[in-house]
Amino acid sequence: PHYREIKCPVAILAGDIDPIAYPDIHARAIAKQLPHATLTVLPGIGHMVHDSATDEVVRAIDKVAAEAR
C-alpha cells in the first residue's frame, strides 16, 4: 500500500515472454504505482532478465544511480 510513497528512481525491466511474472500483470501494475519508475519491456526475453539482457540491466542501474545523485 505504500509504493506511491517511494521517492527514489526505480527501473523495472521485464521480459515480454516471461512465463512466471507476466509483464502485463506484474511489471506494468507496479510501474503505475511507483511515481518515479521507468518500465522497459524487453522483446524475446523470459524470466531471467539479468541473465538474458545483462547490458540492459547494467544500463538501467547506471541510469537510476545517476538520477539518484
Backbone torsions as a table, in degrees:
resi	resn	phi	psi	omega
1	PRO	NA	-9.5	-174.8
2	HIS	-108.3	11.2	-179.0
3	TYR	-55.4	-40.3	-177.7
4	ARG	-63.6	-15.8	179.6
5	GLU	-84.6	-10.8	-179.9
6	ILE	-69.5	123.1	-173.9
7	LYS	-102.0	-16.6	-177.4
8	CYS	-81.1	157.4	177.0
9	PRO	-66.3	145.0	-178.8
10	VAL	-133.9	133.3	174.2
11	ALA	-108.3	128.9	176.7
12	ILE	-116.4	121.3	177.6
13	LEU	-117.7	134.6	-179.0
14	ALA	-141.1	147.5	174.2
15	GLY	-89.7	139.1	-176.2
16	ASP	-73.6	-12.4	177.6
17	ILE	-116.2	27.8	178.5
18	ASP	-68.5	117.5	-178.4
19	PRO	-86.6	-0.3	-175.8
20	ILE	-110.0	-53.3	178.7
21	ALA	-113.9	89.8	-174.9
22	TYR	-61.4	126.2	-177.2
23	PRO	-58.4	-37.4	-178.1
24	ASP	-69.8	-26.8	-179.0
25	ILE	-93.4	-45.9	-171.9
26	HIS	-94.9	-61.3	-173.7
27	ALA	-63.7	-46.8	-179.2
28	ARG	-66.0	-36.2	-179.4
29	ALA	-66.1	-45.0	-179.3
30	ILE	-70.6	-35.6	178.6
31	ALA	-61.2	-36.2	179.2
32	LYS	-68.0	-26.4	-178.0
33	GLN	-87.7	-18.9	-177.5
34	LEU	-100.0	113.5	-173.5
35	PRO	-65.5	-23.1	-177.5
36	HIS	-114.7	29.8	-177.1
37	ALA	-96.7	147.0	167.5
38	THR	-117.5	139.8	-179.5
39	LEU	-114.8	129.5	174.2
40	THR	-124.6	118.5	175.5
41	VAL	-102.7	119.1	-173.5
42	LEU	-95.1	124.5	-177.9
43	PRO	-69.6	138.5	175.4
44	GLY	75.2	11.4	-177.6
45	ILE	-109.3	140.6	179.4
46	GLY	-96.8	-141.8	-171.1
47	HIS	-74.2	-31.9	-173.6
48	MET	-95.0	66.7	-176.4
49	VAL	-54.6	-41.9	-177.6
50	HIS	-64.6	-25.7	175.9
51	ASP	-85.6	-37.2	-173.2
52	SER	-88.9	-24.3	-175.1
53	ALA	-137.1	53.9	-174.7
54	THR	-56.5	-43.7	-178.8
55	ASP	-60.5	-41.2	179.1
56	GLU	-66.7	-37.2	178.8
57	VAL	-65.4	-44.5	179.4
58	VAL	-62.8	-42.8	177.8
59	ARG	-60.8	-41.6	179.8
60	ALA	-65.4	-39.8	177.8
61	ILE	-64.9	-45.4	179.0
62	ASP	-60.2	-41.5	-179.6
63	LYS	-65.4	-44.9	179.2
64	VAL	-64.0	-40.8	179.0
65	ALA	-62.8	-41.8	179.2
66	ALA	-65.8	-40.4	179.5
67	GLU	-67.4	-30.0	-177.6
68	ALA	-76.7	-17.4	-178.4
69	ARG	-72.6	NA	NA
